[in-house]
Amino acid sequence: MKVYINPGHDRKYDSGAVNPNSGLRECDVAAGIGAKVMKYLVAAGCDCRLLQSDNLYYDSDYDDRSVAVCADANDWGADVFVSIHCNACNGNARGTEVECYDSDSNGGTLAKAIQNQLVTSLPVIDRGVKEMPGLIVLKHTDMPAVLVETAFIDNDADAALLENKADEFARAIARGVTDYECSL
């Protein structure tokens, strides 16, 4: 199985959400978890490609971002696409959710498999699988795609999980991908 891993945002141009108390940045959390997901999936026999960039679908204004994430995944012929993020809201919200284009599609099946692994492996609040067809990485990919909102980075309790349980998040995401593969 060919798995395209997209840690959210960009360390140079777009950090994503930031915890107001600790300064923990979404781009750094996503990059760390994404690298670990890749390690586990390669160990499981998957072929993986990882790209973190603010150029999702030819939408970057920076000349050094010539590769568009969605087009790269499509051109590579990925079997699944996994984008990794941290949620943010008001500092009080908590939990994990996985977003997909259509919950009744293969992308929905992949989302459910990853969400199941996350909520059974970590002490997180289950926010479920959500349909988000307007998200660039879900509507411009040719393969089943998900966006994993690991936890709320602006909530100190969830941020502590992101800092201390990154390996557990990565293992759960990787197991969700392999669970999906076995279900085909």
Secondary structure, 3 states (H helix, E strand, C coil): CEEEEEECCECCCECCCECCCCCCEHHHHHHHHHHHHHHHHHHCCCEEEECCCCCCCCCCCCCCCCCCHHHHHHHHCCCEEEEEEEECCCCCCCCEEEEECCCCCHHHHHHHHHHHHHHHHCCCCEEEEEECCCCHHHHCCCCCEEEEEEEECCCHHHHHHHHHCHHHHHHHHHHHHHHHHHHC
